[in-house]
Amino acid sequence: MKQALTLAILNQKGGVGKSTTAVNLAAALGEKGQKVLIVDMDPQGNATSGLGVEKTVDTQSVYEGLLGDVPATELVKKTESELVWIIPSTIGLANAELELVAAVSREQRLKTLLQAIKADYDFIMIDCPPSLGLLTLNSLAAADGLLIPIQCEFYALEGLSKLLDTIKVVKTHLNPTIDIFGVLLTMYDNRTSLAKQVAEEVTDFFREKVFETKIPRSVRMAEAPSYGESILTYSSNSKGAVAYRELAKEVIDRV
């Protein structure tokens, strides 16, 4: 039975475009007929609100799934984007780090949760929090590969050595088959020499792992989440929408 390719979207730096990529890449893959599930593992819940899914005190989220209280099938919600579903996050997820500290197989909770539904999708995208704590370890234990967004700005490569060290530890102790699926350059402005310099440095370091597609800086893309839409529906012909469609092609070609 075919299982979904599970990608953890990860960088412990905040503001690099993780949630933006989760939402818009999922929407672009959905446009191409791929069934996609987003798992929002960030207590801030940006992917959840960015897809127009309400977060209330009664919302059942990935938090209840990690605690083993609710099966994945009951947590999945349909979004406005075609062929895109989400297991939402709420602020309560912040408590999971503490509540799971003494739990059995605490790093494997997400993997166990998703096992029952992996055959229902073509892709599962895990939007990781900007930290390397227990929620991120769960995401890495559950993933087949990593998609690392890197913004084309000063300090872009800062902290990457720590991230790569974490990946090594995860490979050794939790998930021996995980590897970097792709590195994505975000917030790219081809008018600046800094962006080009960062792109060169990242490509020198990660080589063929770097996607050809670069995600541009875009006011439209920044506006879209406040309307609960992906850039593909909010501004279908914008530079950002075109870029994420190109990225979706690359992702499908790499599978």
N, C-alpha and C positions, 0 to 999 in steps of 0.2 A: 504493500500500500504506500502510495506517495505521501511523503511528509513535507510540511511547509519548511522552507529555508528560513531559519530564525536568525535575525541580525540584531545585535545590540548596538544602538547608536550612542557612542560614548566619547566623552572628553571631560576630564574633571574640571577644566576651565569653564566658567559660566559664560553665557552670551556668545557662543560660537555657532549657534544655529542648529542645535540638536532637535528641539521640538519642531522648529520650522521645517527641518528636513524630514522628520518622521511624518508630519502631516502632509506635506506637499509631495514627497516621493510616494507615499501610500496612495494619494489621490491620482498621481500620474500613472502608477502601476494599475490602479483600478480602471482608469480610462482604457488601458491596453488589455482589459479582460482578465486581469489577475485578481484573485481574491486575497485581500490583505487584512490582517488583524494588527492593530496597534495595541501594545501593552504599555500603559503609562505608569512607569515606576518612579516618577518624580513627584514628591509630595506637593510641589507647586501646581501640578496638574495643567501645565500649559498646553499640552497636546489635547487634553480632554476639552478644555474651553475653546481651544483653537479649532475644534471640529464641531462646535456648537452643542456639545453634550453638557447638560446641566449638572452642577455639583451642589447637592443639598445635604442636609444632615442625614437624610434617609437613603442617599445614594449608596448602593452596594458597590464596592470598589475592589481593586486588586488586594487591598489590605485584608479584607475578609477572606479572600482566596489564599493568601499567604498563611493566615492563621489556621487554615483548614476548615473554616466554618461554612464556606459556600463553594460549590463546584464551578469550574470555569464556564460551563455552558449557561449558568444562571447569571454570570457577570457580563457577558458580551452584549454590547449595545450597538445597534446600527447607527451609522452617521449619515449626514447629508451627502457625503461623497459616494459616488458609485462604487459598489463592491468593496467598501471599506467599513470595517467594524472596529470597535475599541473596547478594551477592558479599562474603565476609567480609573483615575486617581482622585483621592480627596486628601485634605490636609491631615486626616487621621493616619495616613500612611507614614507620617513622620514618627508615629509611636512604634511602628513595626521594628525599627532598629533596636529599641529597648526590649520589646516584648519577645523578640525571637532570640535574644542573647543566649538563653539557657535551653532553647528548643533543640530537639533531636533533628539531625540533618538540616540545620538552619539555613545553610547556603544552597540547599537543593529544593527549597520550597516552591520556587517559581517553576523550575523544571518539572516537578511533579504535577503542579497545577495545570500546566499547558499540555502535558502528555496526552490527555484525553481528547484534545481538539486539534492537534497538529495536522491531522489528515484532512481537516475541513478547509484549509487555506493553502494558497501558494506561497505566501510570505507572511512571517510574523515579525514585526518590528518593535523592539523594546526601547522606549525612550528612557534613558538612564538619568539619574540625578547627577548634578555637577559635584560629585564627591566619590571617594573610593571606599565607602562603607558597606554595610551588609546588604543594602538594596542593590547596589552595583554588583557585588559578588554573586547575588542570586541571578542577576541579569546575565552575567558572564557564564555562570554554570549552565544556564538554560540555552545559550546561544550557539549557533554553528559558526558564526563569524562576526567580526566587528566592522562597523562602519564608523570611521573617525572623521568628524568635521573639524577643519582647522581654519580659523579666520585669517585672512591675509592682512595682518596688522603686526605692529611691533610686539614682541613677546609671544608671537604665535607658537613658537617651538618650546617656550618655557613650560616645564612641567611634563613634557612628553616622555622624558626618560623615566619619570616616576610611573607614568601610565604603562610604559612598556615593561617596567619591572613588575607591575601588578599582573600584567598579562602572562608573564613568565611564571609567576607564582600560581596563577589560576591553571595554567597548562600542566604544571607539576602536580598539583594537589586536587583540583576540582574537575577540570574539563580538558583532557589531553588533546582533543581534536580541534579545539578552537584556534582560529587564526584570523589575521586581518583580511577582511573581504575587500575593503576599499577605503581610500582616504579621499575626502572631499574638500576642496578649497571653497570657502564661503566668504561672503562680503568682499568679493573681488571687484576692484575698480581698475580697469586697464589703463586709466589715465595717469596712474601714479607709479613711480619707479619702485616704491616700497612694496606694492602688491606683487609686481613682477619678480622682485628679489625674493620675497617670501615664497612665491610659487616655485621658483628655481630651487631654493633650499629644501623645501618639502619634497620636491621631485627627486632631488639628489639623494635624499635620505630614504624615501619609501619606494623609489623607482616605479615599476609597473603597477604597483598597488594604487597609485594616484589616478583618479578618474580624469578623463579628458575634459569633461564638463566642469566648468567653474560656475558657482552660483554668484550672481552679481549683487552688489548693494542695490536695494530697491525700497523706495518709500511705499509702493503698493504692497510689497510683501510684509512690511511692518504693520500696515493697516489691516490686512485681511483677518488676523486672529480676532480682532475686536468685533468683527461681524460673524464670527463662528464659521468662517469659510476658509478653504484652501485658496491659494493664489490662482489655481486653475479655474475656479468658478468666480472668484472675486474680480479677477482681471485676466481673462483667458489669453489675451494676446500680448501680455506684458513680457518683459525680458525674463522675469523670474519664472513665469509659467512655462515659457519656451525652454529655459534651462532645466527645470525639473522634468519636463517630458524627455529631454535628451538624456538626462541622468537615468531615467527609468529604462530607456533603451539599453544603456550601458549595463545596468544591473541585470537585466534579463539576459543579455549576451554573456555575462560572466557566470551565470548559473550552470 
